[in-house]
Structures are given as structure tokens and as C-alpha cells.
Amino acid sequence: MGKLMNKKLGVEILATGSSFPQKVLTNADLEKIVDTNDEWIVSRTGMRQRHIAAPNEATSDVALGAARQAIESAKIQAGEIDLIVVATVTPDMFFPSTACFLQTKLGLKNIPAFDLLAACSGFIYGIGVAKAFIESGMYKTILLVGADCLSKITNWTDRNTCVLFGDGAGAMILRASEEKNAILSVSLGADGSYADLLYMPAGGSFKPASHETVDAFEHTTIMKGKDVFKNAVPKMVKAAEEAIVKSGKKVEDIKLFIPHQANMRIIEAVAKKLSISMDRVFVNIHKTGNISSATTITALDEAIRTGKLQKGDLVVLVAFGGGFTWGGCVIEI
Ligand SMILES: CC(C)(COP(=O)(O)OP(=O)(O)OC[C@H]1O[C@@H](n2cnc3c(N)ncnc32)[C@H](O)[C@@H]1OP(=O)(O)O)[C@@H](O)C(=O)NCCC(=O)NCCS
């Protein structure tokens, strides 16, 4: 921990990174697996392809690529990191945490590392956690990762879900600063009464793994798509609006909106309700599908690397996911 003690601490975002497994699964590939077609997938979701991890590739392996890229772009040594947080719903194992595996893969030791589970809102929850830890003076340089390999918990015989999900990871390096306040606001929420609309029911203490749970595909994502859709739009609008109000900024001040990439129709409906034209909304769903905790951070990283964002630009990240959980934040790049 550094000796930044007297002034009120803020956060500086040093850099981001992202990484995807090599294998790409196109809509045409899916046509060979289940009764579906490219036209249905594109028109109902906006997705054209998604990355799929190899059988021996775990979430921490994909996270490692993103973390290394963020560390390199931040021009820091990995040893300067004093906390690792990984948002994921597809940890390498129940325990130890994926953050612990990532720590070792980065060649680090002794610094704290833990996972955070808030489904598709996980990275935004992570921004809130990182902000609080840094502003309190507890940690100075945080590696925050959103990483998921949803292909590993997908029922590849269910066309209602298997076309929607992909794998990937994004990372951000956040550092304490006496000058910057790059996380202007964070707004989070949850409603656990909707748990059974989007969940993986078995494998935990509620329904431990058994032959029956495996046969019933209860170790895969089970979703009532239409109900999720109906809830996602108002909750993402609310989270974005609350974050903007909290930040003291106006919608016009925001350069780019980066929504969770779950469905193009959800993204368009949210943008319309916020009165934001689609040219100010970042979309990469056609390339990635839904990667849960990794969507907003991989999209942000792409927007930065392709020059759509410059230093000083304000961005809204907003997400919604299983729980239900939701979250929005206003950040300065
Ligand atoms: C899943 C989703 C794309 C389905 O779109 P939808 O318009 O609601 O479609 P429906 O579920 O009503 O299905 C319409 C028809 O298409 C069929 N269908 C479903 N998946 C299909 C597929 N992959 N290919 C072809 N047809 C498919 C259904 O069987 C149904 O047929 P039927 O009318 O004969 O019964 C959409 O509901 C959605 O994106 N929901 C939110 C998902 C989400 O955001 N999840 C993650 C949140 S983090």
C-alpha cells in the first residue's frame, strides 16, 4: 500500500485489455448442431459468431491474456498490483477462486485475490468494489477482470440458449490518484425473487451434483428468455439513468454508451428509452455473443483500441443479468 494519505483519494483508470479463445463458432456452425438458422439468430439477437474455449482452456487462462494486455498497456509491472478481483459465473472450480489461479499464472504471490459473482452485471459490481477499496486507501493498484467461459455451462442440445453465449475476458487496471476521479458514479441493484428465470440450478449446496442432475442438464444455463428480456430493458434504463444523475453529468456529456451485449433488440430498446442515438452506443455482439461478466469490459477495451474513445471521454457502462442483478456506472477514460 502506498502513502497517499491526506488528500481524498480518487481513481485513475490506467488501461484495459481483452482476450478471446481462438476457436470461433459461427451461426452456420450452430446450424449443424441444433435446429436453428443464421437468419433467426441474427434477426432475434444480432449475433453472428462467438468465441469458444478449448476443452483444456479454463476461465483463468482466458483471463490471463486480458490481464497481461492490460498490464502491458498500463506500463506497470505485475508486481505493482496489490489486489486481484475476478468477476465470473464460470470459475475454474468452485474453489479456490479463479482470482487465485490468475494470481499464480501472473507470477504473483501473497496479494489478496477473490472472485465476485453478480452474473452479467459482475464487472460493474467490480468497478464499485474497486472504487471503494481505492477511495478508502486500502489498496492502491487493482487488477479487475471480467471473465467467462459460458460454453462450459451451455446445454448444446437446447436451441433456445446455446446460440446466445460465448467466451472471453476483459481486464482493467485501476490506481489510486490524488488528481483523478475516473469513476464518477456507480449504481447497483438486485432482486433475488427472479432467480429461477436465469440460473444454473445444480452443482451447489442446493442441489449437489448427481447422475440425475447431469442427465437433466441442470449444470447448464436455464433461462426463460422472454421474461428476462422484459425485465432487462427497464432495469438497464434505470441503472444508466441513476448512474448519470449520481455523476452530476447529463446524457449529452456521455461520449459512448456501452451496454451489456445480450441481445441487439435489448440494446436498441434501452438506447431508445434513454433517447440516445445508436451511433453513440457501442455494439460488438455480432462478434462475441453474450459473455456475461466480460461483455462490458471487452467492449470498452475494443472501443479504446479502435480509437472510438480518447483520454478524457465519459462512458456509461450498463448491465443486467441473473439474480436478477443490474448496474450502471459513469467512468472517464
Ligand atoms: C432468447 C431470445 C433471443 C428469444 O427471442 P424471442 O423473440 O423471445 O423468441 P421466443 O423465445 O419467443 O421464441 C420464438 C420462437 O423461436 C424459436 N426459437 C428459439 N430459439 C431458436 C433458435 N435458436 N433458432 C430458431 N428458432 C428458435 C422458439 O422455439 C419459438 O418457436 P415457437 O414460436 O414455435 O414456439 C430473447 O428472448 C432474449 O434475448 N431474451 C433475453 C436473453 C438475455 O438477455 N439473457 C441474458 C441476460 S444477461
The ligand as an SDF file (V2000), in Angstrom:
LIG
                    3D

 48 50  0  0  0  0  0  0  0  0999 V2000
  -33.7260  -15.7000  -26.1150 C   0  0  0  0  0  0  0  0  0  0  0  0
  -34.3730  -14.7010  -27.0680 C   0  0  0  0  0  0  0  0  0  0  0  0
  -33.3870  -14.3210  -28.1460 C   0  0  0  0  0  0  0  0  0  0  0  0
  -35.5650  -15.3570  -27.7300 C   0  0  0  0  0  0  0  0  0  0  0  0
  -36.2150  -14.4250  -28.5500 O   0  0  0  0  0  0  0  0  0  0  0  0
  -37.7990  -14.3380  -28.5450 P   0  0  0  0  0  0  0  0  0  0  0  0
  -38.1930  -13.3540  -29.5320 O   0  0  0  0  0  0  0  0  0  0  0  0
  -38.2150  -14.0950  -27.1250 O   0  0  0  0  0  0  0  0  0  0  0  0
  -38.1890  -15.7600  -29.0420 O   0  0  0  0  0  0  0  0  0  0  0  0
  -39.0750  -16.8770  -28.3300 P   0  0  0  0  0  0  0  0  0  0  0  0
  -38.3440  -17.4380  -27.1440 O   0  0  0  0  0  0  0  0  0  0  0  0
  -40.4460  -16.3330  -28.1150 O   0  0  0  0  0  0  0  0  0  0  0  0
  -39.1110  -17.9470  -29.4770 O   0  0  0  0  0  0  0  0  0  0  0  0
  -39.7960  -17.6970  -30.6770 C   0  0  0  0  0  0  0  0  0  0  0  0
  -39.7520  -18.9650  -31.4920 C   0  0  0  0  0  0  0  0  0  0  0  0
  -38.4070  -19.1650  -31.9510 O   0  0  0  0  0  0  0  0  0  0  0  0
  -37.9780  -20.4770  -31.6120 C   0  0  0  0  0  0  0  0  0  0  0  0
  -36.5570  -20.4640  -31.3380 N   0  0  0  0  0  0  0  0  0  0  0  0
  -35.9280  -20.2920  -30.1520 C   0  0  0  0  0  0  0  0  0  0  0  0
  -34.6140  -20.3640  -30.3260 N   0  0  0  0  0  0  0  0  0  0  0  0
  -34.3980  -20.5890  -31.6350 C   0  0  0  0  0  0  0  0  0  0  0  0
  -33.2600  -20.7460  -32.4190 C   0  0  0  0  0  0  0  0  0  0  0  0
  -32.0370  -20.6880  -31.8990 N   0  0  0  0  0  0  0  0  0  0  0  0
  -33.4060  -20.9090  -33.7420 N   0  0  0  0  0  0  0  0  0  0  0  0
  -34.6090  -20.9760  -34.3130 C   0  0  0  0  0  0  0  0  0  0  0  0
  -35.7410  -20.8420  -33.6150 N   0  0  0  0  0  0  0  0  0  0  0  0
  -35.6320  -20.6440  -32.2900 C   0  0  0  0  0  0  0  0  0  0  0  0
  -38.7900  -20.8350  -30.3870 C   0  0  0  0  0  0  0  0  0  0  0  0
  -38.8690  -22.2400  -30.2470 O   0  0  0  0  0  0  0  0  0  0  0  0
  -40.1190  -20.2200  -30.7180 C   0  0  0  0  0  0  0  0  0  0  0  0
  -40.8130  -21.0760  -31.5900 O   0  0  0  0  0  0  0  0  0  0  0  0
  -42.3940  -21.3110  -31.4230 P   0  0  0  0  0  0  0  0  0  0  0  0
  -42.9970  -19.9560  -31.6110 O   0  0  0  0  0  0  0  0  0  0  0  0
  -42.6910  -22.2830  -32.4980 O   0  0  0  0  0  0  0  0  0  0  0  0
  -42.5570  -21.8290  -30.0490 O   0  0  0  0  0  0  0  0  0  0  0  0
  -34.8330  -13.4390  -26.3130 C   0  0  0  0  0  0  0  0  0  0  0  0
  -35.9520  -13.7340  -25.5340 O   0  0  0  0  0  0  0  0  0  0  0  0
  -33.7620  -12.8660  -25.4430 C   0  0  0  0  0  0  0  0  0  0  0  0
  -32.7290  -12.4530  -25.9070 O   0  0  0  0  0  0  0  0  0  0  0  0
  -34.0140  -12.7680  -24.1240 N   0  0  0  0  0  0  0  0  0  0  0  0
  -33.0890  -12.1830  -23.2110 C   0  0  0  0  0  0  0  0  0  0  0  0
  -31.9110  -13.0580  -23.0700 C   0  0  0  0  0  0  0  0  0  0  0  0
  -30.8800  -12.4290  -22.2310 C   0  0  0  0  0  0  0  0  0  0  0  0
  -30.6730  -11.2660  -22.3120 O   0  0  0  0  0  0  0  0  0  0  0  0
  -30.2040  -13.2600  -21.4520 N   0  0  0  0  0  0  0  0  0  0  0  0
  -29.1060  -12.8910  -20.7040 C   0  0  0  0  0  0  0  0  0  0  0  0
  -29.3630  -11.7590  -19.8170 C   0  0  0  0  0  0  0  0  0  0  0  0
  -27.9000  -11.4540  -19.0650 S   0  0  0  0  0  0  0  0  0  0  0  0
  1  2  1  0
  2  3  1  0
  2  4  1  0
  2 36  1  0
  4  5  1  0
  5  6  1  0
  6  7  2  0
  6  8  1  0
  6  9  1  0
  9 10  1  0
 10 11  2  0
 10 12  1  0
 10 13  1  0
 13 14  1  0
 14 15  1  0
 15 16  1  0
 15 30  1  0
 16 17  1  0
 17 18  1  0
 17 28  1  0
 18 19  1  0
 18 27  1  0
 19 20  2  0
 20 21  1  0
 21 22  1  0
 21 27  2  0
 22 23  1  0
 22 24  2  0
 24 25  1  0
 25 26  2  0
 26 27  1  0
 28 29  1  0
 28 30  1  0
 30 31  1  0
 31 32  1  0
 32 33  2  0
 32 34  1  0
 32 35  1  0
 36 37  1  0
 36 38  1  0
 38 39  2  0
 38 40  1  0
 40 41  1  0
 41 42  1  0
 42 43  1  0
 43 44  2  0
 43 45  1  0
 45 46  1  0
 46 47  1  0
 47 48  1  0
M  END
$$$$
